[in-house]
Amino acid sequence: MKNARTVLGLVGLAVLLPPVIADACGPDSGPEPRFYVVDNPDQPFSHYAAGRLGILRRTFDPPYLAFAFRSMMGIPTTADEQKHLVAGWMDAESRYGPDPSWARDQWTAVRQEVAAFKDLPQVDVNQLVYASNDAYIHGDAFLHAAATARALAKEWKQRPALLKEWGGNQDNVFSKGCTLADPASGIEESLTPREKARRQAERDYQAASMHLYCGKFTEAAEAFQNIASAADSPYRVLAAYLVARTRVREALFSQPDDYYEARKLDEDSLARFTRAEEAIQKVLADPKLREVHGPARRLLSLVRLRLSRDTWRCELFSRVLEKGTGSGLESELAGLSLGVDAEGNAVTCPGLKPRAAELFEWLRLMSASPFEETDAPAAPWPAKAYATAVARWKKSGHQPWLVLALLSARADAPEVPQLLTDAAAVPVESPAGMTLAWRSVQLLRERGQLAEARARLDAIPLELVRDQPSTDNALREERMHLAHGWDEALRNAAQFLVEEFVTAPQQDGRAPMGLSAARATFLESHVPTRRLREWAALPTLTPELRRQLSWAVFARAAVVGDDAMLKAQATTLAETEPKARAELLAIVGRPTAEERQFDARLLIMGLPVVSARLEPARDRLANVSPKLDLTEDLSWYRNGWCVPGPKDLEDPLKTPLPFASPEERADAAAEWKAINEAGSSVAFFSRVALDWAKAHPQDPRSPIALFRAVRSSKRGCGQNTPEAKKAFAYLHKHYGKTEWARKTPYVY
């Protein structure tokens, strides 16, 4: 009866897991987290726009690489250009594309804020969204209206009726009303000449905007032109630009239905786009309209892509290298492409000016398609990339070629020592500096020059990468492999989730931490359990990752049979996991290593959240919420652990960590072999339960173990496994009258 009393204490937590939940099983459907940027730089984009490029990747989209080329060539970017670059890049990388909802919210907030508007009819937010989407009202229109409302609230503070009239007209504009209300009576006589002029200017502008949103393009263009011709209108400059914008909208909205398939314009569409370009060029030719030249260049890009797509695509290589183009820079970068022409042929651009031709060639050699899978190897460099880059660097001294030469170099290439010397002369704070420093460290390590690699790595200021998690991760990778000892290596083992740096930062502003699949495999195969335990105790880990690793160490020790680590980690976990404290201390108190090992395995059988492997990505156990139920198996999430694919069973790096002792290397290799031979949690649990039941048929824990092994097959890796079927058969044959058999009517 001693075993019976012990088992009641041991399984008190895990036995609460319900035996049957009628849900379908499947993989976690959440988005795959990234540990390195792929097609765009780290966010926030403000650093990249200011020339802090971090580590350049050849998989970046051409606009980002072209901007990097521009920055490395020393072409300055103004604050205004940076602002529009950041906004455009945020829109481009948004999961759902540009969204005017934030701007629309600013307008509705101001409408509630201004006292004179409170007597107006309440705005139906859903109707406002519908109408503004239907009329293609951009976010800048709502922001302009909000700013104007605040300005008028001050200017017309003593004229609430005038302000109310303006607010009602603006509501009409945004609701796609196509006629302004008549001017309110009884106001005109009391107004000063200045107030009358402003009232008329606002009314004229609202009427023109209403024509635009209602699709009355001729009336809108004429109305905006009249405003542009009025020397005293506060909207004179803006209206000149809006004439061009109206013509562009007219041309876009009137395209033939098959344009995006045929990529050809009919005669009428061609005439409309030609008229739009003439209106844009008129704005660009007027130096008095310089403040709207940037947005006008953005419009020109839209038009030229339709009038002369291939010619314009080549012209953009020159335009993106110009200085001081305002918001036009973002639009022209966005239009940059190395794709194919209308006939499917690779784009060629003969006759480019020297600097533009240099950009074109650099992009052609530098660019590569993003990987389709996380941790997939990068595509091979074009055969001539390295030779061309070295030759161009020697001839021109332009840093983009030094970057390309180092990135495409093999460590044993004869030119590499000189390239490394050249790279060391480039300040790490410069646009090219971080890429050159990182790649230099890699090449030095690959050449076996470890001391030089460490010195180059130590010279990189940590503050330069604190807000660039992808670059930080790449440097942490090098620090781990170049570490002098375990403490330094393990402090750099975890990685930041770059996609969540902005969306879900920790309280200290840092990104959540995790492990990429490649990193998890490397650590599993190179780090023995006792060192993993030391890693889990480091204060630099996030609490979420520490919890995940702490349980992984315990489960791994149970699987590979490391009794010393099992007792030590059970004691540690008992202090941090109050719901499992009794079971963990019961394991420590068992008299023999065999008993401790079985009890530990029995416990993790009942904890689907726990894995004996270092689970990559955003694991479900990386969660410190007190509501997390360790006993709950969930559909669409990991339960237990799986067997890696054949490619992941290979040693990811042929050379071990240089500071590891021979004994530690042997221990890590033996444990790696043991955990892979154990297989998936379903197969492992089933074998453990069967072996124990056969050896200890009277032990009350035997049917519990069989029950848990069978139940783990419902949502664990692998169904219809022979091991689970054998456990199910043995449970019902030898313990058929127990409650555990009654709770297990099926094998999955």
GUSERO-183113 format. One record per residue (C-alpha): residue in three letters; x, y, z. Coordinates in steps of 0.001 Angstrom, whole numbers, padded with zeros to 6 digits, always signed. Example, Ala and Ser with C-alpha at 12.3 -4.5 7.8 and 13.67 -1.06 7.14 Angstrom:
// GUSERO-183113
Ala+012300-004500+007800Ser+013670-001060+007140
//
This chain:
// GUSERO-183113
Met+000000+000000+000000Lys+003048+002254+000280Asn+003109+002705-003498Ala-000610+003435-003527Arg-000224+006244-000996Thr+002767+007670-002837Val+001064+007689-006194Leu-001836+009771-004877Gly+000607+012548-004011Leu+002599+012161-007198Val-000230+012380-009707Gly-002390+014963-007990Leu-001600+017645-010593Ala-001419+015709-013819Val-004405+013431-013262Leu-006701+016431-013678Leu-006229+016280-017447Pro-009618+015389-018991Pro-009476+012020-020796Val-011574+012978-023832Ile-011919+016345-025594Ala-013751+016304-028906Asp-011533+018615-030946Ala-009607+018012-034124Cys-005852+017990-033764Gly-003357+019807-035904Pro-000364+022111-035889Asp-000196+025499-034224Ser-001767+027868-036757Gly-000141+031047-035449Pro+002207+032997-037702Glu+005737+031615-037838Pro+007964+033962-035830Arg+011171+035250-037380Phe+014568+035680-035804Tyr+016112+037392-038817Val+014625+039899-041192Val+014113+038549-044692Asp+012667+041002-047203Asn+012683+044221-045174Pro+014928+045816-042519Asp+014338+045768-038790Gln+011556+047907-037486Pro+011233+050679-036486Phe+012186+051824-039981Ser+013306+055249-038743His+016816+053905-038089Tyr+017175+052502-041584Ala+015830+055708-043123Ala+018436+057681-041144Gly+021261+055548-042548Arg+021623+053064-039677Leu+021285+050107-041999Gly+022253+047319-039618Ile+023187+044099-041415Leu+022140+044059-045057Arg+020528+040901-046425Arg+020480+040041-050103Thr+016867+038999-049672Phe+015800+042584-048962Asp+013349+043919-051524Pro+015006+046111-054200Pro+013716+049418-052736Tyr+015513+048741-049441Leu+018717+047653-051156Ala+018620+050676-053455Phe+018245+052956-050447Ala+021203+051193-048823Phe+023278+051820-051970Arg+022288+055466-051891Ser+023225+055773-048211Met+026559+053975-048626Met+027380+056311-051521Gly+026994+059267-049167Ile+023826+060738-050687Pro+022062+062596-047839Thr+018429+061989-046963Thr+016480+064922-045545Ala+014210+064712-042524Asp+011197+065154-044802Glu+012346+062302-047044Gln+012933+060087-044017Lys+009430+060783-042702His+007823+059700-045967Leu+010132+056702-046327Val+009096+055411-042900Ala+005396+055936-043612Gly+005627+054231-046999Trp+007617+051295-045693Met+005203+050800-042824Asp+002330+050710-045301Ala+004209+048331-047600Glu+005000+045879-044803Ser+001621+046109-043089Arg-000127+042769-043145Tyr-003244+044331-044595Gly-001729+047175-046616Pro-002249+050905-046130Asp-005015+051634-043647Pro-006549+055117-043179Ser-008358+054061-040008Trp-005907+055803-037658Ala-006236+059065-039598Arg-010018+058674-039635Asp-009943+058264-035858Gln-008076+061568-035543Trp-010905+063321-037347Thr-013641+061750-035235Ala-011673+062645-032069Val-011420+066297-033109Arg-015097+066324-033959Gln-015841+065333-030362Glu-013312+067805-029023Val-014521+071037-030686Ala-017471+072476-028761Ala-019195+073964-031810Phe-019467+070528-033432Lys-021414+068993-030548Asp-024696+070414-031871Leu-024177+068628-035200Pro-025845+065263-035836Gln-023874+062366-034410Val-021617+060693-036976Asp-022278+057023-037606Val-018748+055599-037495Asn-019647+052544-039573Gln-021268+054755-042192Leu-018193+057007-042218Val-015950+054000-042798Tyr-018170+052719-045588Ala-018489+056078-047317Ser-014790+056931-047065Asn-013771+053525-048383Asp-016285+053742-051204Ala-015038+057206-052196Tyr-011355+056235-051754Ile-010756+059017-049257His-007117+058796-048201Gly-005831+059183-044677Asp-004192+062524-045438Ala-007633+064045-046074Phe-008783+063161-042540Leu-005556+064471-041017His-005878+067715-042999Ala-009468+068128-041823Ala-008494+067482-038198Ala-005668+070056-038363Thr-007931+072601-040059Ala-010674+072084-037457Arg-008261+072806-034613Ala-006912+075907-036387Leu-010386+077255-037117Ala-011518+076537-033562Lys-008912+079087-032443Glu-009411+081572-035298Trp-013201+081453-035082Lys-013450+081065-031333Gln-016005+083843-031164Arg-017912+082523-034219Pro-019375+079152-033136Ala-022061+079330-035837Leu-019391+079725-038503Leu-017424+076819-037105Lys-020539+074665-036938Glu-021275+075444-040602Trp-017768+074344-041571Gly-018093+071122-039550Gly-021410+070266-041174Asn-019930+070799-044629Gln-016960+068576-043760Asp-019290+065829-042574Asn-021015+066085-045934Val-017675+065770-047763Phe-016697+062634-045856Ser-020142+061031-046196Lys-019887+061266-049988Gly-022581+063870-050158Cys-022347+065532-053551Thr-023813+068967-052800Leu-022853+071509-050156Ala-025625+072961-048041Asp-026522+076598-048666Pro-024565+079062-046506Ala-026137+079519-043097Ser-028254+082662-042926Gly-027675+085469-040467Ile-023886+085026-040345Glu-022499+087014-043249Glu-023455+090477-041980Ser-021516+090211-038725Leu-018264+088859-040237Thr-015102+090876-040756Pro-013602+090982-044287Arg-010910+088518-043156Glu-013504+086098-041810Lys-015569+086361-044978Ala-012540+085568-047122Arg-011595+082549-045005Arg-015171+081304-044976Gln-015287+081441-048789Ala-011864+079801-049142Glu-012918+076912-046913Arg-016211+076512-048732Asp-014498+076513-052136Tyr-012017+073881-050974Gln-014751+071671-049510Ala-016806+071950-052689Ala-013823+070953-054848Ser-013085+067994-052561Met-016715+066915-052730His-016592+066898-056542Leu-013443+064744-056383Tyr-014941+062147-054043Cys-018183+062035-056013Gly-016325+061239-059227Lys-017034+064611-060872Phe-013460+064950-062061Thr-013925+067765-064570Glu-015735+069928-062000Ala-013139+069048-059347Ala-010184+069954-061588Glu-011777+073278-062521Ala-012584+074068-058909Phe-009059+073281-057695Gln-007597+075295-060568Asn-009677+078307-059549Ile-008362+078006-056022Ala-004780+077678-057310Ser-005256+080878-059298Ala-006497+082856-056286Ala-003468+084602-054859Asp-005104+085109-051433Ser-006317+081519-050907Pro-004570+079572-048115Tyr-004989+076516-050372Arg-003345+077954-053479Val-000284+075654-053453Leu-002165+072566-052319Ala-004890+073120-054902Ala-002319+073270-057717Tyr-001178+069799-056689Leu-004771+068585-056333Val-005491+069507-059944Ala-002856+066953-060909Arg-004131+064466-058337Thr-007648+064814-059719Arg-006432+064070-063240Val-004539+061024-062016Arg-007586+059720-060159Glu-009715+060278-063245Ala-007265+058285-065358Leu-006939+055471-062827Phe-010670+055140-062255Ser-011318+055060-066009Gln-008848+052303-066918Pro-010216+049443-069033Asp-011344+046437-067049Asp-008665+044217-068563Tyr-005751+046602-067913Tyr-004096+044496-065232Glu-004183+041482-067528Ala-003292+043121-070843Arg-001131+045930-069390Lys-002237+048072-072325Leu-004200+051320-072403Asp-006912+052092-074897Glu-006870+055426-076731Asp-009134+057235-074250Ser-007152+056005-071236Leu-003911+057006-072914Ala-005267+060521-073408Arg-006347+060772-069766Phe-002964+059633-068425Thr-001198+062006-070825Arg-003327+064886-069519Ala-002495+063799-065955Glu+001228+063837-066700Glu+000953+067331-068187Ala-000725+068551-065000Ile+002032+066976-062875Gln+004826+068421-064979Lys+003210+071855-064661Val+003477+071581-060887Leu+007068+070320-061002Ala+008099+073143-063327Asp+006939+075836-060910Pro+009566+076626-058213Lys+006882+078413-056166Leu+005174+075017-055712Arg+008273+073274-054361Glu+006552+072203-051158Val+004309+069857-053188His+006998+068638-055590Gly+007499+065502-053487Pro+003898+064268-053677Ala+003766+065364-057317Arg+006716+063069-058072Arg+004799+060255-056399Leu+001917+060892-058795Leu+004313+060984-061731Ser+005539+057506-060855Leu+001971+056172-060968Val+001362+057757-064352Arg+004649+056903-066017Leu+004367+053257-065008Arg+001277+053129-067198Leu+002363+055367-070055Ser+005864+053941-070532Arg+006426+051197-068004Asp+009786+049852-069178Thr+011282+053285-069885Trp+010157+054569-066504Arg+011529+051553-064658Cys+014949+052372-066063Glu+014602+056077-065374Leu+013931+055308-061714Phe+017513+054091-061240Ser+018615+057691-061811Arg+015788+059351-059931Val+016309+057438-056659Leu+019852+058822-056486Glu+018755+062455-056654Lys+018940+064703-053592Gly+016073+066523-051899Thr+013085+064985-053705Gly+010810+064973-050650Ser+008092+062345-050535Gly+008838+061465-054148Leu+011858+059410-053042Glu+009709+056812-051297Ser+007401+056435-054285Glu+010255+056162-056763Leu+012076+053616-054614Ala+008835+051631-054345Gly+008617+051493-058143Leu+012142+050128-058506Ser+012238+046584-059835Leu+014614+044084-061404Gly+011789+041938-062757Val+010747+041241-066312Asp+009220+043366-069027Ala+005821+042860-070636Glu+007211+040017-072764Gly+008758+038218-069798Asn+012364+039181-070569Ala+014808+040337-067905Val+014866+044111-067620Thr+017861+045802-069228Cys+018577+049494-069071Pro+021145+050541-071684Gly+022251+054144-071703Leu+021988+054845-067980Lys+024197+057512-066460Pro+027296+056048-064749Arg+026015+056219-061163Ala+022590+054806-062105Ala+024260+052053-064141Glu+026379+051228-061094Leu+023259+050923-058931Phe+021601+048701-061547Glu+024571+046322-061708Trp+025005+046222-057929Leu+021335+045392-057391Arg+021419+042711-060070Leu+024336+040956-058354Met+023208+041647-054783Ser+019556+040637-054935Ala+018183+037192-054132Ser+014682+035871-053610Pro+013555+035407-049975Phe+013671+031885-048600Glu+010422+030000-048648Glu+011197+028251-045363Thr+012534+029499-042067Asp+016261+028704-041656Ala+016511+027622-045301Pro+019983+028133-046793Ala+020449+031249-048866Ala+020550+030947-052633Pro+024065+030698-054115Trp+025665+033912-055240Pro+025814+034587-058997Ala+029059+033187-060377Lys+030446+036591-061282Ala+029308+038451-058159Tyr+032526+038106-056175Ala+034946+038781-059030Thr+032941+041770-060241Ala+032605+043216-056740Val+036328+042929-056027Ala+037226+044540-059347Arg+034734+047379-058906Trp+035876+048002-055326Lys+039522+048215-056365Lys+038676+050572-059223Ser+036106+052876-057600Gly+036524+052571-053843His+032733+052698-053513Gln+031603+050920-050356Pro+028623+049039-051861Trp+031133+046950-053810Leu+033183+046200-050686Val+029976+045047-048988Leu+029099+042806-051942Ala+032666+041465-052138Leu+032712+040428-048469Leu+029194+038995-048485Ser+029931+036818-051530Ala+033485+035852-050532Arg+034664+032386-049597Ala+036899+032373-046558Asp+039795+030858-048527Ala+039647+033347-051435Pro+043080+034981-051950Glu+041729+038553-051870Val+040005+038130-048506Pro+042892+039330-046251Gln+043066+042656-048096Leu+039267+042959-048125Leu+039240+042420-044361Thr+041853+045142-043948Asp+039800+047503-046099Ala+036624+046693-044134Ala+038352+047397-040817Ala+038958+050973-041965Val+035230+051658-042350Pro+033634+053022-039138Val+031032+050637-037780Glu+028670+053616-037282Ser+028637+054334-041040Pro+025874+052937-043293Ala+028086+050068-044523Gly+029904+049592-041225Met+027718+047040-039446Thr+027465+044692-042434Leu+031214+044864-042995Ala+032007+044288-039310Trp+029638+041308-038993Arg+030814+039637-042191Ser+034448+040241-041244Val+033872+038397-037977Gln+032296+035497-039857Leu+035148+035221-042355Leu+037822+035473-039683Arg+036137+032709-037695Glu+035827+030524-040786Arg+039541+031106-041508Gly+040430+029968-037977Gln+041597+033428-036909Leu+039591+033315-033694Ala+041478+035974-031753Glu+041127+038461-034605Ala+037449+037574-034958Arg+036831+038183-031255Ala+038645+041511-031371Arg+036593+042673-034362Leu+033381+041548-032638Asp+034268+043242-029335Ala+034815+046523-031195Ile+031126+046739-032165Pro+029332+049014-029630Leu+026357+047222-028091Glu+024245+050376-028146Leu+024244+050346-031950Val+022111+047201-032082Arg+019835+047428-029050Asp+016890+048477-031197Gln+017765+046266-034190Pro+016899+042737-033037Ser+017820+040989-036288Thr+021301+042513-036284Asp+021549+041792-032557Asn+020715+038128-033207Ala+023388+037832-035893Leu+026025+039228-033550Arg+024817+037004-030700Glu+025349+034034-033015Glu+028988+035026-033476Arg+029485+035706-029764Met+028193+032253-028943His+030629+030544-031314Leu+033557+032761-030313Ala+032894+032673-026564His+035741+031961-024132Gly+033513+029831-021916Trp+030054+028452-021248Asp+028751+031516-019429Glu+029485+033829-022354Ala+028138+031344-024894Leu+024897+030729-023045Arg+024302+034451-022457Asn+024187+034783-026248Ala+022269+031585-027016Ala+018709+032956-026944Gln+017399+035066-029818Phe+014958+037943-030147Leu+011740+037528-032118Val+012144+040319-034633Glu+008511+040423-035772Glu+007378+041179-032222Phe+009988+043805-031354Val+007470+046557-032115Thr+004144+044760-031622Ala+004793+042971-028311Pro+007888+044305-026502Gln+008789+043293-022973Gln+008441+045784-020126Asp+012061+046835-020628Gly+011367+047524-024313Arg+013171+044442-025584Ala+011662+041895-027912Pro+010432+038520-026649Met+013056+035775-026795Gly+012991+032315-028316Leu+015001+029926-030454Ser+015054+029471-034185Ala+014856+025881-035399Ala+018538+025918-036358Arg+019603+027358-033002Ala+017503+024858-031039Thr+019009+021950-032978Phe+022529+023255-032462Leu+022081+023682-028715Glu+020439+020276-028285Ser+023357+018585-030017His+026208+020575-028453Val+025171+021468-024913Pro+024927+018809-022155Thr+021990+018875-019761Arg+023937+020323-016840Arg+024955+023300-018963Leu+021380+023757-020134Arg+020425+023925-016471Glu+022974+026698-015932Trp+021548+028509-018947Ala+018005+028388-017545Ala+019253+030101-014386Leu+020856+033088-016148Pro+019215+036415-015241Thr+019509+037657-018837Leu+016757+035307-020007Thr+013183+036512-020206Pro+010934+034878-017563Glu+008943+033199-020340Leu+011934+031509-021912Arg+013338+030583-018488Arg+010160+028678-017663Gln+010241+026823-020960Leu+013915+025884-020550Ser+013523+024867-016896Trp+010900+022289-017755Ala+012875+021142-020817Val+015922+020451-018615Phe+013791+018409-016219Ala+012149+016409-019004Arg+015441+015864-020840Ala+017100+014577-017659Ala+014167+012189-017221Val+014419+010916-020794Val+018211+010453-020943Gly+018406+009108-017367Asp+020565+011776-015707Asp+019634+011248-012050Ala+021771+014052-010614Met+020296+016646-012960Leu+016812+015208-012402Lys+016964+015708-008626Ala+018554+019141-008892Gln+016083+020446-011453Ala+013066+018970-009661Thr+014154+020839-006538Thr+014540+024082-008517Leu+011169+023717-010237Ala+009462+023007-006908Glu+010301+026581-005912Thr+008858+028168-009083Glu+005947+025849-009947Pro+003628+025794-006914Lys+000995+023642-008640Ala+003557+020894-009252Arg+005542+021360-006045Ala+004236+018280-004221Glu+004838+015970-007184Leu+008339+017352-007802Leu+009384+016976-004156Ala+007913+013466-004100Ile+010230+012581-006987Val+013246+013934-005105Gly+012248+011860-002081Arg+012063+008531-003893Pro+014696+006081-002590Thr+016263+004887-005840Ala+017311+006382-009179Glu+014985+003940-010953Glu+012008+005117-008916Arg+012888+008783-009442Gln+013279+008291-013158Phe+009947+006537-013554Asp+008074+009037-011388Ala+009542+011919-013391Arg+008525+010269-016638Leu+005070+009567-015243Leu+004710+013227-014314Ile+005654+014577-017744Met+003280+012063-019339Gly+000521+014061-017710Leu+001913+017474-018701Pro+001380+017944-022450Val+002792+021463-022234Val+006228+020086-021314Ser+008755+018953-023929Ala+012093+017210-023518Arg+013368+019063-026570Leu+014356+022697-026978Glu+011269+023790-028827Pro+011830+026554-031378Ala+009770+029621-032210Arg+007069+030897-029864Asp+006454+027873-027658Arg+003288+027440-025628Leu+005274+026877-022434Ala+007072+030231-022836Asn+004293+031705-020755Val+004390+032880-017139Ser+000666+033405-016802Pro-000715+031752-013652Lys-003652+030663-015805Leu-001467+028358-017916Asp-002669+024801-017290Leu+000283+022425-017594Thr-002074+019449-017851Glu-004100+020723-020794Asp-003626+019223-024226Leu-004815+021577-026940Ser-005737+021256-030563Trp-003554+023259-032965Tyr-000700+023417-030455Arg+002316+021327-029563Asn+001601+018533-027097Gly+004655+016637-025920Trp+007388+016536-028544Cys+008066+015242-032035Val+010921+013539-033853Pro+013047+015900-035973Gly+013292+015328-039700Pro+016380+013485-041005Lys+018172+016725-041923Asp+017820+017969-038337Leu+019397+014810-036918Glu+022711+015754-038500Asp+025254+017812-036603Pro+024402+021396-037717Leu+028022+022499-037332Lys+030851+020049-037805Thr+033099+021745-035266Pro+032089+021690-031575Leu+032137+024713-029319Pro+035878+025303-028874Phe+035806+025781-025099Ala+033850+022587-024341Ser+035920+019907-022650Pro+036223+016434-024245Glu+033976+015050-021502Glu+031320+017686-022160Arg+031419+017020-025882Ala+031003+013308-025247Asp+028121+013907-022816Ala+026352+016203-025270Ala+026739+013682-028098Ala+025491+010801-025944Glu+022468+012756-024723Trp+021693+013929-028249Lys+021739+010323-029419Ala+019582+009175-026510Ile+016912+011821-026951Asn+016639+011105-030675Glu+016471+007359-030093Ala+013669+007978-027592Gly+011557+009238-030495Ser+008362+011200-030117Ser+006726+011620-026738Val+003892+009254-027763Ala+006275+006422-028646Phe+008523+007070-025662Phe+005681+007247-023117Ser+004125+004073-024494Arg+007389+002098-024215Val+008066+003400-020702Ala+004531+002537-019530Leu+004618-000953-021052Asp+008055-001799-019674Trp+007101-000613-016186Ala+003756-002414-016153Lys+005377-005671-017236Ala+008083-005350-014588His+005752-004053-011860Pro+002270-005461-012561Gln+000979-004737-009019Asp+002181-001132-008932Pro-000884+001177-008929Arg+001072+003581-011114Ser+001230+001076-013979Pro-002354+001547-015276Ile-002015+005321-014823Ala+001102+005319-016989Leu-000612+003238-019666Phe-003632+005537-019597Arg-001478+008627-020044Ala+000563+007062-022810Val-002569+006206-024797Arg-004130+009577-024152Ser-000986+011376-025342Ser-001571+009925-028812Lys-004766+011965-029252Arg-002988+015241-029948Gly+000655+014274-029781Cys+002985+013711-032714Gly+001914+010596-034572Gln-001394+008747-034409Asn-002010+005029-034908Thr+001473+004406-033549Pro+002242+000740-032814Glu+003563+001676-029366Ala+000294+003410-028356Lys-001750+000487-029690Lys+000301-001945-027597Ala-000157+000211-024496Phe-003909+000381-025137Ala-004165-003400-025553Tyr-002108-004086-022420Leu-004135-001624-020352His-007453-003243-021264Lys-006144-006801-020972His-004460-006510-017597Tyr-006236-003554-015979Gly-009592-003641-017729Lys-011623-003112-014570Thr-009740-000045-013418Glu-010968+003515-013803Trp-007984+004162-016086Ala-009180+001622-018622Arg-012713+003022-018444Lys-011307+006497-019173Thr-009520+005165-022251Pro-012139+003773-024661Tyr-010077+004613-027762Val-006543+004625-029047Tyr-005695+007407-031465
//
